[in-house]
Amino acid sequence: MKEEPQRQGNQNQRLEQDISIHIFTVSSAMVGVCLTVIGLIRVVISLGTADTLADDCLAMDALLFLISCLLSYWALRSRGWRRMHRLERLADGIFIFAMIGMVVVCTLITYTITVPNR
């Protein structure tokens, strides 16, 4: 009977580790996406077709994704289950916040491009 709770604990730990791995990989990819879009926005601004704060917002977003990536990596390297769980939850929260920020920035970019300057 004592094996059942231990088995469930191992499954929970594996699940937490899987979540951390997903946050780690997607966060690192999103840092690259943010930096790529910043470069594209700078090209558009230098051509004089649009001017926006989106590149500054994306830089902050890239920083949030980087923090999420580092926290999830720390969670993966953590030996204690409780510490791993706390780090994973923090990385997850920052990741969700950064994704919402990315949607807001995309809306800002779309608005800037489609609405003519007055």
N, C-alpha and C positions, 0 to 999 in steps of 0.2 A: 504494500500500500504506500510506502514512503517513496517508491520510485515514481509514482504518478505525479506528485507535485514537482519533483526534481525535473522530470521530463518536460512538464509544462513550463518550468522556469527556463530550461534550455531552449525551448521553442520560442518563448518570449524574447530571449536574448538574441536569438537568430533573426527574429522579425525586426527588432530594434537595429540590429546590424545591417539588415537589408535596407531599411529606411535610410540609414546614414549613408550607405553606399549610393543610393539613388540621389539623395540630396547633394552628395559630394560631386557626382558626375554631372548632374544637371546644372548645379551652381557654377562649376568651372566652365561649362559650355556657355552659360549665360553671361559670364564675364567677357568672354570672347565676342558674343553677340553685341553687347553694349559697346565695347570698344570699336567694333566694326561700324556700327550705326553712328557713333560719334564721328568717325572719320568721314562717313558719307555726308553727314549733316554739315561738317566743316567745308566739304567740297561745294555743297549747295549754297552755303553762305558766301563762300569766296566768289562764286559765280554771280552773286547779287540777286538771286531769285527769291530768297527767303531769309529771314533772320528770326531766330527763336532761342528760347532758353533750354530747349530740349537737350542739347549736348551737355549742359551743366547738370541737368537732372539725371541724364544717363550716366554721367561720371559718378554721381552719388549712388545710383542704382548698381553700377558695377562694383562699387565699394561694398555695398550690402551683400551682393552675391558672393564676393570674395570672403567676407566675414562668415557667411553661411557655409561656404566651402571649407574654410579653415576649422570652424566649429565641428562640422560633420567629420572631418579628418581626425580631429582630436577625439571625438567620440569613438571612432573606429580604433584608435590607438589606446583608448582607455581600458584599464584592466577591471575596474569596478563597474558592476552593472548599474548601480544608482547614478554614478557620475556619467556613464555612457547615456543613460536615459535622459538625464537633465540636459546634457550637451546636445543630444539629438533633438529634444523638444525646442531648445533655444534656436538651433540651426533651422529647424522647420518653421518656426515663427518668423524669423528674419527672412527666410526664403519666400514665404507667402507675402510678407510685406513688400519685398523687392519685386515680386511678380505683379502685385497691384500697382506699384510704382511704374513698372514697365508698361502696363495698360494705359495709365494716365499719360505717360510720355508719348505713347503711340497716338493717343487722342490729340494731344497737343501738336504733334507733327502733322497729323492729318488736317487739323484745323488751320495751321499755319500755311500749309501748301494749297488748300482749297479756297480759303477766304482771301480775296485780293486785298493788297495793302491800300490803305487810304491815305 
